């Protein structure tokens, strides 16, 4: 899962830089997924695919806002 990650760091909204954790991305997507109507929800494999796609982004550091944009697109 996180072994192929090119992203190493995440810049949080408050400016703090933390280690990238794909599991946290998956958890955040899953949490948001529960807030939409049943017919708009995505399955666990799609959530994992989205998180893997973000992890393999060709950047060493991403801002939380960039991750959010990638999830929403």
SVG drawing of the C-alpha trace seen along z (x, -y; Angstrom):
<svg xmlns="http://www.w3.org/2000/svg" viewBox="-29 -28 39 31">
<polyline fill="none" stroke="black" stroke-width="0.4" points="0.0,0.0 2.3,-2.8 5.5,-1.1 5.2,-2.8 4.5,-6.2 6.5,-9.0 4.9,-11.5 6.8,-11.8 5.4,-14.8 2.1,-16.6 1.7,-20.3 -1.3,-20.6 -3.6,-23.6 -1.8,-25.1 1.6,-24.8 2.9,-21.9 4.7,-19.3 4.0,-15.7 4.9,-12.3 2.6,-11.1 0.4,-8.2 -1.8,-6.6 -4.0,-5.0 -4.9,-8.5 -5.9,-9.5 -8.1,-6.4 -9.7,-7.0 -10.5,-10.6 -12.0,-9.6 -14.1,-6.8 -15.3,-9.3 -16.4,-11.8 -17.9,-9.0 -20.3,-8.2 -21.7,-11.7 -23.1,-11.4 -26.2,-9.6 -26.0,-5.9 -26.3,-6.1 -23.3,-8.4 -21.0,-6.4 -18.0,-4.6 -16.7,-1.2 -13.6,-0.4 -11.5,0.6 -12.2,-2.7 -11.2,-4.5 -7.9,-2.6 -7.4,-3.3 -7.8,-7.0 -5.4,-7.0 -2.9,-5.0 -3.1,-7.5 -2.4,-10.4 0.5,-8.4 2.1,-7.9 1.8,-11.6 5.2,-12.8 5.8,-15.2 7.7,-14.7 5.4,-17.1 1.7,-17.9 -0.5,-20.4 -3.7,-19.1 -5.6,-21.3 -3.8,-19.6 -4.8,-16.2 -8.4,-17.4 -8.5,-18.7 -7.2,-15.3 -9.9,-13.5 -12.7,-15.8 -11.6,-15.5"/>
</svg>
